């Protein structure tokens, strides 16, 4: 957890806002946007195999989760974060132009692939326009998106369980 604090608070500038500690685990929360936090658990005396797969690259060890992406307010913020990450000796890609957004990719010390993006065409904070091919450009969308495009609603949602 010490390395997590040093990276998320020190390198990324995500303010450490809360911690929970018990004899068996630690749970630390970092603010990376207004009213947006990301949390990390550390279980005491647990051994883990560390993996560090790259974002967007298929890897059988991470089939459920690819990467965490967060938005930045403008292009200057994106370029500043890339420079900041590099200045701390951490690897980061050059800016990738996705047309509707520009992104950088890097990995945290826990092996979590991260993306920071500036939306050139901002898809957030407004109603979704499923007919806007700049934002919804998948030529073969999944059934759920087709339902949203056709009716504005989902015909079903999955159930989950707590283990």
C-alpha angles and dihedrals in degrees: 000000000000091000090046091056091047092052103038096039100027104036102026097032092230104154116237100233106170144006135195121195131185132165089265105038150008123224117192127185126206125192112223099165139005106307090348121119137171119207134206131199125207116189113207116239093008119132119213136184106234118223127183109191118175121248115266095012115116111245124170090217093065107037094138100050130027109177146324116248126194131184127238124204099241147351092270090057090051093050091044093052092049090052092046093051090049092047090060090054095255123138117250133167125242113261110289115211110218092173095239092045141015118222145184124204130209140147131242122226090262090062094255111147111226136196126194115194142185111207109227087185101030112225094178131087095027140074114285114254102205089185092062101102091193089067101026102040102145103124090201105037123189117261093258092058091046088054091051091048093049103037107008090239141076119252091212143000129209124254122226136198135212112237 
